[in-house]
Amino acid sequence: TSSHTRVGFLNNPSSKIKEDNTAIARGILAAFLTQNNSNLKSFLSKLSKEETAKSLAAGTKMVKFLIPGMDGNTFEKKYNTLGLDLIKTHQMFCQEVLKLLPGQMAVISNGR
């Protein structure tokens, strides 16, 4: 609700990191890296729906969930080239630095 708020996220998966079980995480990362704030918010809302997760698990391509106004070409290029190393780095940071257990969630705030 404020233009002074920033949101980010780190992946801390509980299972082995593979292409087929990281579609949503890679979609979120690609969107953060390629889209403006209004499109990002709408896209993340769409990705957070359970039916989206089920559809992706059934084999639907991520590009089907792009929203009008998104830079689809830039998103798709980033999504297709985003390796699993970034997610593994997130996982390592969560577990080694933040001392989270695999899959454990946390909210970290650094406000004034």
Secondary structure, DSSP 8 states (H G I E B T S, - for coil): --TT---------SS---GGG-HHHHHHHHHHHHS-HHHHHHHHHHHTSHHHHHHHHTT--GGGG--TTS-HHHHHHHHHH--THHHHHHHHHHHHTS---TT---------
